[in-house]
Amino acid sequence: MLEKVFHLKERGTTVKTEVIAGLTTFLAMAYILAVNPNILGTVMDRNGVFVATALASAVATFIMGLYANYPIALSAGMGLNAYFAYTVCLGELADEGANAFTIALTAVFVEGIIFIILSVFKAREAIINGIPANIKYGITAGIGLFIALIGMKGAGIVVANESTLVGLGDFSRAEVVLALVGFIIILVLSAFNVKGSIFFGILITWVLGMIAEKTGWYAVNPDAGVYSVFPSFSGGLHLDGIKNTAFKFNFGWAGKHLISFIAIMFSFLFVDLFDTVGTVVGVADKAKLLDKDGKLPNAGKILLSDAIGTVFGACLGTSTITSFVESSAGVSEGGKTGLTACTTGLMFIVSLVLSPIFLAIPSFATAPALIYVGMLMLESVSRIKFDGDIADTVGAYMAIAMMPLTYSIANGIMFGIVTWVLVKVFTKKVKDVSPVMWVIFCLFIVRIIALAANFQ
């Protein structure tokens, strides 16, 4: 049965190898079950976000495994979840208060539907190929800096400062010290090629937090938003929180504020485009699944699985679901088929019974993961060509600089693309601007006009 579904012999693998690879992938990406509720929990019900993340990850990964037969796991994308919470809900939609997340979920849902259409008609690759490589790399690096800043801010390493805008946090606080220690732990584990180094780094930091709480260094004060790091099983599994996040759409607001809604939705779509394809190609290459021309067989099925996962995740109540680069950990263990993905998906289901544990993990324990992942994403800077066309250089630069400095992924993308097109025009290289870039440029110009008019 398994041979017929996954073609194990054809790809030179076994059930044992695939299962071990699937477990390895889960350990490598299980941190998302703690990180996502901490990020989206700033604007949504944390319990509901956890359940939605686990279920959406499981379903999307099962689809990838059974339909596409690839060893790729999916979950809520890092960077996209930060954009959802901090840029959209707490930034652009701050005036909407508690309803902000319903608008963001609507944007993710619509983005997913568009993704499905683009995948079916094979337009997704055309869009990606129309964007200059430098801007792609700049966006990835900018997102890395952005989520690293979020991690540092959440742990108190970086704080607001009236004189200098930002400053260094208080090193007498347990959260600051433990977050930095956790980051070093992850780095050391990674240096020794420990599978699931991020996950284990979070757990070790969490345990150190428990010790800090018992010794009184970490002082619990619910009124100040400082809660106990010890899990409580008295309230059950907290699975009922899903009712606070599932199908919470707000199409009414979208219809009344169409320009702003399109801008938000487009930013989700744009980042998801590059995140998915880059991850999928990288993981497939590592698994030696690319053909002799370097192309990915059944790419349509892979992209469609990703798109369906995003729609399903939005329905349950989580940010964009996308392919995870941590899937390469399982591939390194020999995973080559969808059985690896299905094993990972099963582990996400199992994690539901451990919800009190994941929900008790504090933000200072997940901050090291954000800082570390940000560092990995910043690696894209090495592929940017700074000595070529000035438009390519400034496009990447603006994307990198504006994301952390304006606390917005969307702003980084907007400044990167608008600047690139304008420089191309003024340096008499209009022919270099593809139709795709002109469409994106026009959409962002409309967005800039809307911002100038304070139209939300």
C-alpha positions in Angstrom: 0.0 0.0 0.0 2.7 2.5 1.0 4.8 1.5 -2.0 1.9 2.1 -4.3 1.2 5.6 -2.9 4.7 6.9 -2.3 6.9 4.9 -4.8 9.5 4.2 -2.2 11.6 1.8 -4.2 11.6 4.1 -7.3 13.2 6.9 -5.2 15.5 4.6 -3.4 14.2 4.8 0.2 12.4 2.7 2.8 9.5 3.1 5.3 11.9 3.3 8.2 14.0 6.0 6.6 11.0 8.0 5.7 9.5 7.9 9.2 12.8 8.9 10.8 13.1 11.7 8.3 9.5 12.9 9.1 10.2 12.9 12.8 13.4 14.9 12.2 11.5 17.5 10.2 9.0 17.9 12.9 11.6 18.4 15.6 13.3 21.0 13.3 10.1 23.0 12.9 8.1 22.3 16.1 9.2 25.7 17.4 6.4 27.2 15.3 3.9 25.7 17.7 5.3 27.9 20.4 6.3 30.9 18.3 3.1 31.4 16.3 0.8 31.7 19.3 3.2 34.1 20.9 3.2 36.3 17.8 -0.4 36.1 16.7 -1.5 35.9 20.3 -0.8 39.7 20.5 -4.0 40.2 18.4 -5.9 36.9 18.7 -6.8 34.1 21.1 -3.5 32.2 21.8 -5.3 28.9 22.4 -7.1 29.2 19.2 -4.0 30.1 17.2 -2.2 27.1 18.6 -5.0 24.7 17.5 -5.3 26.4 14.2 -1.6 26.2 13.6 -1.3 22.5 14.5 -4.4 21.5 12.4 -3.6 23.7 9.4 0.0 22.4 9.4 -1.1 18.8 9.6 -3.7 19.1 6.8 -1.4 21.1 4.5 1.5 18.7 5.1 -0.8 15.7 4.5 -1.9 17.2 1.1 1.7 17.8 0.2 2.6 14.2 1.0 -0.4 12.4 -0.5 -1.1 14.6 -3.5 2.4 15.9 -4.5 4.5 13.1 -2.9 7.2 15.4 -1.8 9.1 15.4 1.6 8.1 18.9 2.3 6.2 20.1 5.5 4.2 23.2 5.8 3.2 25.6 8.6 2.6 29.2 9.4 5.4 31.2 7.7 7.9 33.1 9.7 7.8 36.7 8.7 4.3 36.4 7.3 3.0 35.9 10.9 4.9 38.9 12.0 3.5 41.0 9.2 0.0 39.7 10.1 0.3 40.7 13.7 2.5 43.8 13.9 2.3 45.5 10.5 -1.4 44.8 9.7 -3.3 44.3 12.9 -1.3 46.6 15.3 -0.2 49.0 12.6 -2.4 49.7 9.6 -5.5 48.4 11.2 -4.9 49.6 14.8 -8.0 51.7 14.7 -10.1 48.6 14.1 -9.2 47.3 17.6 -10.3 43.7 18.3 -11.7 43.3 14.7 -8.3 43.9 13.1 -7.4 40.2 13.0 -10.7 39.3 11.1 -9.6 41.7 8.3 -6.2 40.2 8.2 -7.6 36.6 8.1 -9.8 37.7 5.2 -6.8 39.0 3.3 -5.0 35.7 3.9 -8.1 33.7 2.7 -8.4 35.8 -0.5 -4.6 35.5 -1.1 -4.9 31.8 -0.8 -7.8 31.7 -3.3 -5.7 33.8 -5.8 -2.8 31.5 -5.1 -4.9 28.5 -6.1 -5.9 30.2 -9.3 -2.3 31.2 -10.1 -1.1 27.6 -9.4 -3.8 26.0 -11.6 -3.0 28.3 -14.5 0.8 28.1 -13.9 1.0 31.9 -13.6 2.9 31.7 -10.3 6.3 31.0 -11.9 5.8 33.8 -14.4 5.3 36.3 -11.7 8.3 35.2 -9.7 10.5 35.2 -12.8 9.4 38.8 -13.6 11.0 40.1 -10.3 14.7 41.0 -10.4 16.8 38.6 -8.4 18.4 41.3 -6.3 15.0 42.4 -5.0 14.1 38.8 -4.2 17.2 38.4 -2.1 16.7 41.9 -0.5 13.2 41.0 0.6 14.4 37.7 2.2 17.2 39.5 4.0 14.9 42.3 5.1 12.4 39.9 6.5 15.3 38.3 8.4 16.2 41.6 10.1 12.5 42.3 10.8 11.8 39.0 12.6 15.1 39.3 14.5 14.0 42.7 15.7 10.6 41.3 16.8 12.4 38.6 18.8 14.7 41.1 20.5 11.9 43.4 21.2 9.8 40.6 22.7 12.6 39.5 25.0 13.4 43.1 26.1 16.8 43.1 24.4 15.8 46.0 22.3 13.6 48.7 24.0 12.1 52.0 23.1 14.2 55.1 23.9 12.9 58.6 23.8 16.3 60.1 22.8 17.5 57.5 20.3 14.3 55.8 19.3 15.6 52.4 20.3 18.0 51.3 23.0 19.5 48.3 24.8 17.4 46.5 27.3 18.0 46.0 31.1 20.5 43.2 31.6 19.3 42.7 35.2 16.1 41.2 33.8 15.9 37.4 33.5 14.1 37.6 30.1 17.0 39.5 28.5 19.7 37.3 29.7 17.9 34.0 29.1 17.0 35.0 25.6 20.6 35.7 24.7 21.7 32.5 26.4 19.1 30.6 24.4 20.4 32.1 21.2 23.9 30.9 22.0 22.5 27.5 22.8 20.9 27.2 19.4 24.1 28.4 17.7 26.2 25.8 19.5 23.7 23.0 18.8 23.6 23.9 15.2 27.4 24.0 15.0 27.3 20.3 16.2 24.6 19.5 13.6 22.1 18.6 16.3 18.7 17.9 14.6 16.0 20.1 15.9 18.5 22.6 17.4 16.0 25.4 17.3 13.4 23.3 19.1 15.8 22.1 21.7 17.2 25.6 22.2 13.7 26.8 23.0 13.1 24.0 25.5 16.4 24.5 27.3 15.8 28.2 27.6 12.3 27.5 28.9 13.7 25.2 31.6 16.2 27.9 32.6 13.2 30.2 32.8 11.6 27.8 35.3 14.7 27.8 37.4 14.8 31.6 37.3 11.1 31.7 38.4 11.7 29.3 41.3 14.7 31.3 42.5 12.8 34.6 42.2 14.9 36.2 39.5 12.0 35.9 37.1 9.2 37.6 39.0 5.6 36.6 38.0 3.3 39.7 37.8 0.2 39.1 35.7 -0.8 42.8 36.0 2.4 43.7 34.2 1.9 40.9 31.6 4.5 38.6 33.2 3.1 35.1 33.6 4.3 31.9 35.1 6.4 29.8 32.7 5.1 26.5 34.3 2.4 24.8 32.3 -1.1 24.3 33.8 -3.1 21.2 33.0 -6.0 22.1 35.2 -7.8 23.8 32.4 -7.7 20.9 30.0 -6.2 20.9 26.6 -7.5 24.4 25.6 -8.7 23.0 22.3 -12.0 25.0 22.5 -10.0 28.2 21.7 -10.5 27.4 18.0 -14.0 28.9 18.2 -12.5 32.3 18.7 -10.4 32.1 15.5 -12.2 29.9 13.0 -14.1 31.5 10.1 -13.7 35.0 11.6 -13.7 36.8 8.3 -14.7 40.4 7.6 -15.6 40.8 4.0 -17.7 43.9 4.8 -14.6 45.9 5.8 -12.8 44.7 2.7 -15.6 45.9 0.4 -15.7 49.4 2.0 -11.9 49.8 2.1 -11.0 48.1 -1.1 -7.7 49.8 -1.9 -6.3 49.2 1.6 -7.5 45.7 1.6 -5.9 44.9 -1.8 -2.6 46.4 -0.6 -2.7 44.2 2.5 -3.7 41.1 0.6 -1.1 41.8 -2.1 1.7 42.0 0.4 0.8 38.6 1.8 0.7 37.2 -1.7 4.0 38.7 -2.8 6.0 37.4 0.2 4.3 34.0 0.0 5.2 33.7 -3.7 9.0 33.9 -3.1 9.0 32.1 0.2 7.3 29.0 -1.2 9.2 28.7 -4.5 12.6 29.4 -3.0 12.0 26.8 -0.2 10.6 24.2 -2.5 13.4 24.4 -5.0 16.0 24.4 -2.3 14.6 21.3 -0.5 14.0 19.5 -3.8 17.5 20.1 -4.9 18.9 18.8 -1.6 16.7 15.6 -2.1 18.0 15.3 -5.7 14.5 15.5 -7.0 15.1 18.1 -9.7 15.3 16.8 -13.3 18.4 17.1 -15.6 17.3 20.7 -16.6 17.1 21.8 -13.0 13.3 21.9 -13.1 10.9 20.5 -10.5 8.7 17.7 -11.6 5.0 18.1 -10.6 5.7 21.7 -9.5 2.0 22.5 -10.0 1.0 19.9 -7.4 3.5 21.3 -4.9 2.3 24.9 -5.4 -1.3 23.9 -5.3 -0.8 22.0 -2.0 0.7 25.2 -0.5 -2.2 27.3 -1.7 -4.8 25.0 -0.3 -3.0 25.0 3.0 -3.2 28.8 3.1 -6.9 28.8 2.5 -7.5 26.1 5.1 -5.3 27.9 7.6 -7.2 31.1 7.2 -10.5 29.3 7.8 -9.1 27.9 11.0 -7.5 31.2 12.1 -3.8 31.4 11.4 -1.6 33.4 9.1 -0.3 32.2 5.7 0.7 28.5 5.6 3.8 27.9 3.5 6.5 25.4 2.8 9.2 25.2 5.5 12.9 25.2 4.8 13.3 23.1 7.9 12.1 20.2 5.7 15.7 20.0 4.5 16.5 18.5 7.9 14.4 15.5 7.1 15.8 15.3 3.6 19.2 15.2 5.1 18.1 12.0 7.0 17.1 10.4 3.7 13.5 11.6 3.2 12.6 11.5 -0.5 8.8 10.9 -0.6 5.5 12.1 0.7 5.7 9.5 3.5 8.2 11.9 5.2 5.6 14.7 5.0 2.8 12.5 6.2 4.8 11.5 9.3 5.5 15.1 10.1 1.7 15.9 9.6 0.8 13.1 12.0 3.2 14.6 14.6 1.3 17.9 14.3 -1.9 16.1 15.2 -0.2 14.4 18.2 1.0 17.9 19.4 -2.6 18.9 20.1 -2.6 16.8 23.3 0.5 18.8 24.4 -1.2 22.2 24.0 -0.7 23.2 27.7 3.0 22.7 27.3 3.4 24.6 24.1 1.2 27.5 25.3 3.2 27.9 28.5 6.5 28.5 26.6 7.2 32.3 27.2 8.2 34.8 24.5 11.8 35.1 25.9 12.2 31.4 25.1 10.9 31.7 21.6 12.9 34.9 20.9 16.1 33.0 20.3 14.4 31.1 17.5 13.3 34.4 15.8 16.8 35.8 16.1 18.4 32.7 14.7 16.0 32.3 11.8 16.5 36.0 11.1 20.2 35.3 10.8 19.7 32.5 8.4 17.4 34.6 6.2 20.0 37.4 6.2 22.3 35.0 4.3 20.6 36.1 1.1 22.6 39.3 1.3 25.6 37.3 0.0 23.8 36.7 -3.3 23.0 40.3 -3.9 25.1 41.9 -6.7 26.1 45.3 -5.4 28.5 46.1 -8.3 25.9 45.8 -11.1 23.0 48.0 -12.2 22.3 50.8 -9.7 18.6 50.1 -9.8 19.1 46.5 -8.8 21.4 47.6 -6.0 19.1 50.3 -4.5 16.0 48.0 -4.9 17.6 45.4 -2.7 18.9 48.0 -0.3 15.6 49.7 0.2 13.8 46.4 0.8 16.4 45.4 3.5 16.5 48.8 5.2 12.8 49.7 5.2 11.4 46.5 6.7 13.0 46.7 10.1 13.2 50.5 10.2 9.5 51.0 9.4 8.5 47.8 11.2 6.7 46.6 8.1 7.4 43.9 5.5 5.0 45.6 3.1 6.8 48.9 3.3 10.1 47.2 2.5 8.6 45.5 -0.6 7.0 48.8 -1.6 10.1 50.9 -1.3 12.2 48.3 -3.0 10.0 47.9 -6.1 9.0 51.5 -6.5 12.6 52.7 -6.2 13.8 50.1 -8.7 11.2 51.1 -11.3 11.8 54.8 -10.9 15.6 54.5 -11.2 15.2 52.3 -14.3 13.0 55.0 -15.9 15.3 57.9 -15.1 18.4 56.0 -16.2 16.7 55.3 -19.6 16.4 51.6 -19.1 12.6 51.3 -19.3 12.9 48.2 -21.4 14.2 46.4 -18.4 10.9 46.8 -16.6 8.7 43.7 -17.2 4.9 43.9 -17.4 4.8 42.2 -14.0 6.9 44.9 -12.4 4.8 47.7 -14.0 1.6 46.1 -12.5 3.2 45.8 -9.1 4.6 49.3 -9.4 1.1 50.8 -10.2 -0.5 48.9 -7.3 2.1 50.4 -4.9 1.7 53.9 -6.3 -2.0 53.6 -5.5 -1.1 52.4 -2.0 1.2 55.4 -1.5 -1.6 57.8 -2.6 -3.9 56.1 -0.2 -1.4 56.5 2.6 -0.9 60.1 1.8 -4.6 60.7 1.9 -4.8 58.8 5.1 -7.3 56.5 3.5 -7.6 53.3 5.5 
